[in-house]
């Protein structure tokens, strides 16, 4: 029996030498070449340009950050400025430089260009001379990012007092505020009768933006008065109607008399008594001199608001003299002129307005100061004279 040939083992297959791959040589046009001198030069140029651009951008950013936050070396004084409207960066920088509000007109112009700042509000501005460029831009834009400040107006402040307080707080110049309180279009918008907003500006504490627009400040104060007065009138609707029927009083007359009560009464519980004296004089046909309120406070206001009309006001320094009271050239002298003065003499608070709407029921026609902010009230002239002697 013949034997078959043995089968080759697997290990013998794996032991076969691997086939070598033939070496290929790339064609000459695909061989790597070392970079040429021109290529190296171009790379260096591009790198230099990149670094230069980075330096320029970094410099711009440094200008925006450092210059924008650097305070102008002023003394904190206020500068009034009328902004003309649209202006180029160069024109804006030149105008601000002339007012001493920037350290360098060219740098500020560049700052405006880099930050793309604009939109400055036309009209009157009231600016500190030590603001940084960033703060100055926000103020000129009247941005809500600019600072606010609290301003308190005591009850009985007249608009001239308010103007000084607003200017001192950096809210608006006294001149701009006073002009706004006599602007016919604004007064008509606010429903104010007469030639000024005196009496219609509620005295309180307000949070106001620095460098505010004067009309906006007047709107805010008058809006508060309108809201407060509406509530009081609704609460005393019958009394308001009675004043209208008996004396022809509307809102203006009520605020007018309330302003006199505010200036004459120092103690809250006396306000209804003081109001009753003036209302009794206006109502009683037997009181002489007829409907004369005889209030020193009204004479004083005439010397503040219209001193040019009355020769006696030339020497006014806060104290009313008999000559001032008897000067008929002063339209606010209620010693020489009957009924209410031409306008309110101050801005009354709620308690004085309510005192006119809800006065005490008395037969008093006179009162005199007896110290401590209080008064002695009398029904007759003889009693009044005795009270004067006692007060002295």
VENGI-V921350 format. One record per residue. RES is the residue in one letter. SS is DSSP state (helix for helix, strand for strand, loop for the rest). PSI is psi in whole degrees, 0 to 359 (* if undefined). NEAR is the number of other ideal C-beta (glycine too) atoms within 12 Angstrom. Layout:
BEGIN
RES_SS_PSI_NEAR / RES_SS_PSI_NEAR
END
This chain:
BEGIN
X_loop_125_3 / X_loop_150_4 / X_loop_141_5 / X_loop_156_6 / X_loop_142_6 / X_loop_143_7 / X_loop_141_8 / X_loop_140_11 / X_loop_160_9 / X_helix_328_9 / X_helix_331_8 / X_helix_330_10 / X_helix_317_10 / X_helix_342_10 / X_loop_353_10 / X_loop_141_10 / X_loop_138_7 / X_loop_150_7 / X_loop_130_6 / X_loop_139_6 / X_loop_141_6 / X_loop_137_6 / X_loop_135_6 / X_loop_143_7 / X_loop_122_8 / X_loop_149_9 / X_loop_157_7 / X_helix_325_8 / X_helix_350_7 / X_helix_0_9 / X_loop_140_9 / X_loop_138_8 / X_loop_144_9 / X_loop_145_8 / X_loop_142_12 / X_loop_168_10 / X_helix_322_10 / X_helix_318_10 / X_helix_316_13 / X_helix_318_13 / X_helix_318_13 / X_helix_320_14 / X_helix_318_15 / X_helix_321_15 / X_helix_313_14 / X_helix_320_14 / X_helix_318_14 / X_helix_319_14 / X_helix_318_14 / X_helix_315_14 / X_helix_320_14 / X_helix_317_14 / X_helix_320_14 / X_helix_321_14 / X_helix_318_14 / X_helix_313_15 / X_helix_317_15 / X_helix_321_15 / X_helix_318_17 / X_helix_315_20 / X_helix_322_17 / X_helix_321_17 / X_helix_313_27 / X_helix_316_26 / X_helix_308_18 / X_helix_309_18 / X_helix_319_30 / X_helix_331_29 / X_helix_358_18 / X_loop_126_24 / X_strand_141_22 / X_loop_135_32 / X_loop_57_16 / X_loop_185_22 / X_loop_7_12 / X_loop_14_14 / X_loop_159_19 / X_strand_143_31 / X_strand_128_31 / X_strand_135_26 / X_strand_134_31 / X_strand_113_20 / X_strand_130_31 / X_loop_343_18 / X_loop_224_16 / X_loop_136_13 / X_loop_144_22 / X_loop_163_16 / X_helix_320_28 / X_helix_317_19 / X_helix_318_21 / X_helix_315_35 / X_helix_320_31 / X_helix_317_21 / X_helix_317_30 / X_helix_327_38 / X_helix_321_24 / X_helix_330_15 / X_loop_1_29 / X_loop_27_23 / X_loop_351_39 / X_loop_155_40 / X_loop_330_24 / X_loop_118_20 / X_helix_315_24 / X_helix_318_18 / X_helix_320_25 / X_helix_322_38 / X_helix_317_28 / X_helix_320_25 / X_helix_318_37 / X_helix_321_36 / X_helix_314_20 / X_helix_316_25 / X_helix_356_25 / X_loop_42_12 / X_loop_142_29 / X_loop_204_21 / X_loop_30_19 / X_loop_135_32 / X_loop_128_29 / X_loop_156_17 / X_strand_196_25 / X_strand_137_30 / X_strand_154_38 / X_strand_101_41 / X_strand_141_41 / X_strand_147_31 / X_loop_8_28 / X_loop_23_24 / X_loop_148_39 / X_strand_161_29 / X_helix_320_39 / X_helix_315_30 / X_helix_322_30 / X_helix_317_45 / X_helix_314_37 / X_helix_322_27 / X_helix_317_40 / X_helix_330_42 / X_helix_349_25 / X_loop_47_28 / X_loop_149_21 / X_loop_356_12 / X_loop_353_14 / X_loop_162_29 / X_loop_158_21 / X_strand_164_19 / X_strand_152_23 / X_strand_134_18 / X_strand_128_33 / X_strand_128_19 / X_loop_112_35 / X_loop_153_21 / X_loop_137_33 / X_loop_2_34 / X_loop_135_34 / X_loop_171_40 / X_helix_335_41 / X_helix_322_30 / X_helix_314_30 / X_helix_319_44 / X_helix_318_36 / X_helix_318_22 / X_helix_319_30 / X_helix_319_43 / X_helix_317_29 / X_helix_331_20 / X_loop_358_32 / X_loop_19_34 / X_loop_313_42 / X_loop_154_42 / X_loop_150_32 / X_helix_319_28 / X_helix_312_21 / X_helix_320_31 / X_helix_313_43 / X_helix_322_30 / X_helix_320_26 / X_helix_327_38 / X_loop_353_40 / X_loop_11_26 / X_loop_115_23 / X_helix_317_17 / X_helix_320_12 / X_helix_319_26 / X_helix_320_28 / X_helix_319_14 / X_helix_322_18 / X_helix_357_30 / X_loop_28_21 / X_loop_126_35 / X_loop_143_23 / X_loop_187_27 / X_loop_356_22 / X_loop_169_36 / X_loop_9_44 / X_loop_132_43 / X_loop_344_52 / X_loop_8_45 / X_loop_107_48 / X_loop_129_39 / X_loop_119_36 / X_loop_188_26 / X_strand_129_18 / X_strand_146_28 / X_strand_112_17 / X_strand_149_33 / X_strand_143_31 / X_loop_155_36 / X_loop_57_44 / X_loop_160_39 / X_loop_130_31 / X_helix_319_37 / X_helix_323_28 / X_helix_324_27 / X_helix_315_42 / X_helix_318_42 / X_helix_318_30 / X_helix_314_33 / X_helix_319_43 / X_helix_324_35 / X_helix_322_25 / X_helix_319_26 / X_helix_316_40 / X_helix_319_25 / X_helix_316_18 / X_helix_317_31 / X_helix_319_36 / X_helix_319_20 / X_helix_318_18 / X_helix_319_30 / X_helix_321_30 / X_helix_323_15 / X_helix_330_17 / X_loop_49_25 / X_helix_319_16 / X_helix_319_14 / X_helix_320_28 / X_helix_321_28 / X_helix_321_17 / X_helix_320_20 / X_helix_323_33 / X_helix_317_20 / X_helix_320_13 / X_helix_321_16 / X_helix_0_26 / X_loop_24_15 / X_loop_130_28 / X_loop_199_21 / X_helix_317_30 / X_helix_315_31 / X_helix_323_32 / X_helix_317_42 / X_helix_326_46 / X_helix_308_42 / X_helix_322_48 / X_helix_326_50 / X_helix_326_47 / X_helix_318_46 / X_helix_317_50 / X_helix_320_42 / X_helix_335_40 / X_helix_330_38 / X_loop_131_40 / X_loop_339_25 / X_loop_131_22 / X_helix_319_20 / X_helix_346_15 / X_helix_349_31 / X_helix_314_39 / X_helix_329_31 / X_helix_314_32 / X_helix_318_45 / X_helix_322_40 / X_helix_323_32 / X_helix_310_41 / X_helix_320_50 / X_helix_323_40 / X_helix_320_30 / X_helix_323_34 / X_helix_330_32 / X_helix_322_25 / X_loop_120_23 / X_loop_345_10 / X_loop_349_13 / X_loop_133_25 / X_loop_142_13 / X_loop_141_18 / X_loop_120_16 / X_loop_28_23 / X_loop_121_27 / X_loop_333_41 / X_loop_59_36 / X_loop_124_37 / X_helix_329_30 / X_helix_326_37 / X_helix_320_44 / X_helix_316_41 / X_helix_318_37 / X_helix_323_44 / X_helix_323_38 / X_helix_341_37 / X_helix_314_33 / X_helix_322_35 / X_loop_58_28 / X_helix_335_25 / X_helix_344_16 / X_helix_331_21 / X_loop_118_32 / X_helix_327_18 / X_helix_340_28 / X_helix_353_31 / X_helix_328_17 / X_helix_15_16 / X_loop_128_28 / X_loop_29_13 / X_loop_350_14 / X_loop_128_15 / X_loop_133_32 / X_loop_162_23 / X_helix_324_15 / X_helix_323_23 / X_helix_317_36 / X_helix_327_31 / X_loop_8_22 / X_loop_106_29 / X_loop_346_21 / X_loop_343_23 / X_loop_108_38 / X_loop_345_28 / X_loop_3_46 / X_loop_109_38 / X_loop_7_39 / X_loop_331_29 / X_loop_341_28 / X_loop_137_28 / X_loop_164_20 / X_loop_202_28 / X_loop_155_37 / X_loop_171_40 / X_loop_336_28 / X_loop_168_35 / X_loop_152_46 / X_loop_1_46 / X_loop_181_44 / X_loop_107_43 / X_loop_154_46 / X_loop_179_34 / X_helix_321_32 / X_helix_326_28 / X_helix_324_44 / X_helix_316_45 / X_helix_328_30 / X_helix_325_38 / X_helix_322_46 / X_helix_333_37 / X_loop_68_30 / X_loop_162_33 / X_loop_150_25 / X_loop_99_13 / X_loop_174_24 / X_loop_25_21 / X_loop_139_32 / X_loop_354_34 / X_strand_155_34 / X_strand_151_37 / X_strand_145_28 / X_strand_137_23 / X_strand_15_21 / X_strand_154_13 / X_loop_21_11 / X_loop_7_15 / X_strand_165_22 / X_strand_156_30 / X_strand_128_26 / X_strand_142_29 / X_strand_153_27 / X_loop_329_21 / X_loop_163_16 / X_helix_323_18 / X_helix_317_13 / X_helix_322_20 / X_helix_316_23 / X_helix_322_16 / X_helix_322_18 / X_helix_325_25 / X_helix_316_19 / X_helix_320_14 / X_helix_324_16 / X_helix_335_19 / X_loop_*_12
END
